[in-house]
């Protein structure tokens, strides 16, 4: 009999959206502009979130700034290839806390593919849930549920579609 963790090997959550923006603008809105669309309810800090940040470089932090003045890390940039793609370590536990060990973090890859009409297809692939151990199933379920990556992409698209 296989364990739940073994069953997660190769499991992914994939969501896509097409936005009315070129790849460069879509990449900028998703990364440098994340604070303009990321929901204030989606954070793991101890007080309300005031700002979401992705530092645009390999090794860059993904974090939120909180009302109480603290910062709360939630990821790290693993690959940075603007305006084509980036990969983040998802350092959030299934109990919505911070996981400092990269070996226990899942990954989120975001790809930006130009479409002939000038729009861009944005694909999110969340993978390596097995790294979360026993919490992997709960994490996969959460990011695939309403309020997860599908909702996140809708919020991103609303801002990216507004134009420059």
C-alpha positions in Angstrom: 0.0 0.0 0.0 1.3 3.5 -0.9 1.4 6.3 1.6 -0.5 9.5 1.0 2.8 11.4 0.5 3.8 8.9 -2.2 0.4 9.4 -3.9 1.2 13.2 -4.1 4.4 12.6 -6.2 3.7 14.2 -9.6 0.4 15.7 -8.4 -0.1 19.3 -9.7 -2.7 22.1 -9.6 -2.7 23.9 -12.9 -4.8 27.0 -13.6 -4.7 29.4 -16.5 -6.0 32.8 -17.6 -5.6 34.9 -20.7 -5.1 38.6 -20.2 -5.4 41.6 -22.6 -1.8 42.6 -22.1 1.6 41.7 -23.6 3.9 39.3 -21.8 6.1 42.0 -20.4 3.2 43.9 -18.9 1.6 40.7 -17.6 4.9 39.6 -16.0 5.3 43.1 -14.4 1.7 43.2 -13.0 2.1 39.6 -11.6 5.5 40.3 -9.9 6.4 43.9 -9.3 2.7 44.8 -9.2 1.5 41.9 -7.0 0.4 44.4 -4.3 -2.1 45.9 -6.7 -4.2 42.7 -6.9 -3.2 40.1 -4.3 -6.1 39.7 -1.8 -5.5 41.2 1.6 -7.1 38.1 3.1 -4.4 35.8 1.7 -1.5 36.0 4.0 0.1 34.2 7.0 1.2 37.2 9.0 0.0 37.7 12.6 -1.7 41.0 11.9 -3.5 42.4 8.8 -1.5 42.6 5.6 -0.7 46.0 4.2 1.5 45.0 1.3 2.5 42.0 -0.8 6.1 41.8 -2.3 8.0 39.6 -4.6 11.7 40.6 -5.0 12.5 40.2 -8.7 15.6 38.1 -8.7 16.8 34.6 -7.9 17.0 34.3 -4.2 14.5 37.2 -3.8 12.0 37.0 -0.9 8.3 36.7 -1.2 6.7 38.3 1.8 4.0 40.5 3.2 4.2 43.6 5.3 1.8 43.7 8.2 -0.1 46.5 10.0 2.0 45.9 13.1 5.2 46.8 11.2 6.4 43.2 10.9 7.3 41.3 7.7 6.2 37.7 7.0 8.1 35.6 4.6 6.1 33.1 2.5 8.4 32.2 -0.3 11.6 32.5 -2.3 12.3 33.1 -6.0 14.0 30.0 -7.3 14.1 30.9 -11.1 13.6 34.3 -12.7 13.3 34.6 -16.5 11.3 37.8 -17.3 9.0 38.1 -19.1 8.7 34.4 -19.8 8.5 32.6 -16.4 9.5 32.5 -12.8 9.4 29.8 -10.1 8.7 30.3 -6.4 9.3 28.1 -3.4 5.9 28.0 -1.6 7.1 28.1 2.0 3.6 27.9 3.5 2.5 25.0 5.6 -0.9 23.4 5.4 -1.7 25.1 8.7 -0.9 28.5 7.1 2.4 29.1 8.8 5.9 29.7 7.4 8.2 26.8 6.5 11.8 27.9 6.5 13.1 24.6 5.1 13.1 24.8 1.2 13.2 21.0 1.1 9.7 21.0 2.7 8.3 23.7 0.3 6.2 23.1 -2.8 6.9 25.1 -5.9 4.8 27.5 -8.0 5.8 28.1 -11.6 4.1 30.9 -13.5 4.6 31.0 -17.3 3.7 33.9 -19.6 3.0 32.9 -23.2 2.3 35.5 -25.9 -0.8 34.9 -28.0 -1.1 36.1 -31.7 -3.7 38.8 -30.8 -1.3 40.6 -28.4 -2.8 39.0 -25.3 -0.9 36.7 -22.9 -1.8 33.3 -21.5 -0.7 33.0 -17.9 -0.3 29.4 -16.6 0.2 28.6 -12.9 1.5 25.2 -12.0 1.7 24.4 -8.2 3.7 21.1 -7.7 5.8 19.0 -5.2 3.0 18.8 -2.6 4.7 15.7 -1.3 7.4 17.9 0.2 4.7 19.1 2.7 4.6 15.6 4.1 1.4 14.7 5.8 0.0 18.2 5.1 0.5 17.9 1.3 -3.1 16.7 0.6 -4.6 19.6 2.6 -2.3 22.1 0.8 -3.2 20.7 -2.7 -6.9 20.8 -1.8 -6.7 24.3 -0.5 -4.9 25.9 -3.5 -7.2 24.0 -5.9 -10.4 25.1 -4.1 -12.5 28.3 -4.6 -10.4 31.1 -3.2 -7.2 29.3 -4.4 -5.2 29.7 -7.6 -8.3 30.1 -9.8 -9.6 33.1 -7.8 -6.0 34.5 -7.5 -5.7 34.5 -11.3 -9.1 36.2 -11.7 -7.9 39.0 -9.4 -4.7 39.3 -11.4 -6.5 39.4 -14.7 -8.8 42.2 -13.6 -5.8 44.4 -13.0 -3.7 43.2 -16.0 -6.7 43.7 -18.4 -7.0 47.4 -17.4 -4.0 48.3 -19.6 -1.2 50.7 -18.8 
